[in-house]
Each structure stands twice: as C-alpha cells, then as structure tokens.
Amino acid sequence: MSHSLLGISGSLRGASFNTAVLHTLASLLPPGRLRVVTLHDIPPYDGDLDGDVPPPTVEAFKTAIARSAGIVVCSPEYNFGMPGVLKNALDWASRPAGRSPLKGKPVLVMSASPGALGGARAHYQIRETLGSVMARVVVRPPVTIAAAAEKIRDGRLVHEPTIAFVLEAVRDLEREIALVTSSSIRAA
C-alpha cells in the first residue's frame, strides 16, 4: 500500500524529538509518502477570522489535511497535556463543524518525551480532541516514546525496537486507510 500521509509535529522547537521522529519515519518510507509539517505559521484561533476565507496559512494547512489519505500526529506533552500550538491547529482544522477536513480522516497519534511516560497524557488528550471532530483515530496500542533523549540522536530516531514499533503503527494506519477507501468505493 502506498498512500499520501501528512505528518504533523506538535512541537515548534528546532531540535524537537517529535519532529525528529516524523523525519525519521519519512526517511524510512518510500520517497514522498510522508510530508512533515510544523505549526509555526498557524495564527491563534479567532472566530472572527473563521469564515469562507480563513488566513492563508490555515487554508494551506486544511488543504494539506484534506488531500492526505491519513495523518500521523507526533507531539510532546507540556504540563500534563498537549501543547497549545497543536490544540490551536486542531481547532482551526475542526472548522466548519461537521464538515472539517479531519472528519473521517484516519489519524495515528504518537508522542515522544524525555519523561518516563512518553507523553501519555498528551497522547490521550489528542485522541479525545480528534475523536470529538469525528476523525478516525487508529485504535491500537499507544505509540508513546519514553526516554526520547536516549533514543534520538542528531535529529534521528535510532532506537531499533522503537523504530519497529512506529513502523508497525504506520501499517495499522495504512490498514485503516484501506478500510476507509474500500468503504467509499462500496458506497459509491
């Protein structure tokens, strides 16, 4: 299977463990299969700007979501939750309600943290938010990468067991995409 995937990092940090995980994943998949984006240019959500013509960076983000077959979100945990920048981007992408580009979109959630829980609490919040906008969150054992500082070197995930687990999770995402695709074909 070869689908277009969008990787969204929940971190703005230049040396982000989560962005490193996504870039490593992109390098292990066929060229061009996973496009990694960061959220640097997404403005704070403002309902006054949320209309038929949202800010250009928001429109580009939503278009990237719509054009992808599936999404991989990889995020750190800040203060027992998901980073505000990720929640903000998901708020923008959730609009318009009921017709969001996230609706029905297969999404794999991952988190990486230097802590012992690997961002598990943020992982849970991200899943809850995505579920509330009717995204198809992949149901599988959570991909939480603990002790990320020991598993990532020079901007690359190098811990082989974790790499294998992440690739297995992507295969689960691919299976979910195939289910969505076959359901769409049968419904047509």
N, C-alpha and C positions, 0 to 999 in steps of 0.2 A: 504494500500500500504506500502511496506517496501523496500526501495532502499538504496544502499550504497551511503552515502553522504560524501563529503570531505569539512571540514571547514577550511578556510584559514584566519588567522589573519594578518591584515596589520600592526600590531604593534610588536615591539621587546621588549617592556617594560615588566618587570616581573609582575607588577600589572596592566597590560593593561585592560581597560574597554572592549575592543573589544574581547580580548581572553576570558575574563570572560563571556561575552555574549555567545560566542560559547560553552564554557564548560557548562554553564547553559543549553543551548539548548541540548547539548549531553546528559545531565543527565535527561532531560525530555522526550527524545525519547527512543525507545527500545534500549537495550544494543547493542553496536557495530554498530549502524545505522549511527552515525556521528563521523568520525575520524577528530580530530582537529590537524592542523599542523601550525607551525610558520615558519618564513623565515630566521631564524638565520644563516643557513648554505649555503644559496644561494649566490654564489660569484657575484661580479658586472658583468653585461653582457659584453662579449668580443667576437666580431665576429670571432676572430682568434680561439677561443675555441668552436665555434658553428659549429660542424660538425657531422659526423656519431657517434662519441663517445664524447658526452659532459661531463663536470665534473660529477662525480658520484652523487653528491647531486642534481644536476639539473636533471639528468636522473631519480633519485628516485622521484623527485617532478613531473615530466612529467608523469611518470608511474602511480603515485597516481591519477593524474587528469584523465588519460585515463581509469583507472579501476573503477572510480566512476561513478555512474549514474547521479549525479548532484553535484553542488558546492555551498557552502554558503561562500561568502566573507564578512568579517566584518572588517571595517577599520576606523581608526581615520582620522581626517583632520589636515594636517600640512600646515600652510601658504596658506590657500585657496585652497588646492589641496590634492591629495592622497600622502601618504608617498613614498619616493623614493624607499624604500625596496620593496613595493608592485609593483610599476611600473616596477622595475627591474625584479622581479619574473615573472610578466606577459609578459615582453619582452622575457625572456628565454622560457616560455611556448608557446609563439606565433610561435615558430620555429619548423619545417620548414614552411615557409609561405604557406598557403593553405592546409597544412596537419598537422596543430597543433592539439594537444590533446584537445584544447579548442574549435575547430571548431564543431559547432552543439551541444555543451555541454550546458545543462540547468544550468544557474547560477542565484542565488539570491544574490543581493547586499544589504548589511546593513552597517550602520555607527553609531558610538557612540562617543559622545564628551561631555565634560563638558559645552560646549557653548550652546547658545540658538537655534542654527540651527541644532544641532546634526550631524554635519559633512556633511551637504547637498552638499557643493561644491565638496568635495572629492567624495561623492556618484555619482555625475554627471560625474566626470572625469573617475571614474572606469567603469561606464556604457558605456561611449564613447570608452574607450580602449577595453573593451570586445566586443563591437559591431564591432569594426574595425577588429577584428580577427575572426569574424563570430561565436562567442559564442551566445547561445540563452538566452539572458538576460530576466529574468521573468518580464513581463510587469504587474505592479501593483502599488498601492500607495507606495511611497518610505518608507523603514524602516530606519528612521533616529531617533536615540535615543538622544534627547537633555537632558541636565542636568544629564548626566550619573553618576556623582559623588553622586547624591542623589538617584539614582535608583540601584546602585551596592554597595553591602556591603560584605566584607570578600570574595571577588572574585566570587560573585554570583549576577546575576540579580535578584532583589527581588520585583520590582515594578510590581504588578499583571496585570494592564492594558497593560503594555509593553510586558510582557511575553505572554499574549494572542495574541497581535498583531504579535509578532515574530512567534508564532506557526501557526497563520493564514497564514503568508507569506510562511512558510515551506510547508503548504498544497498546496499553489499555485505552489511552486516549484515541488511538487510531481505530480500535475496535468500536468505540463509542461513535466516532465519526462515521464509520461504515454502517452502523445501525441507523443513524440519522439519515444518511444518504439513501439506504435501501428503503426506509420508511417513506421518504419523499418521493422516490420513484414509484412505489406501490400506490401512493395517494394520488399520483398524477393521472 
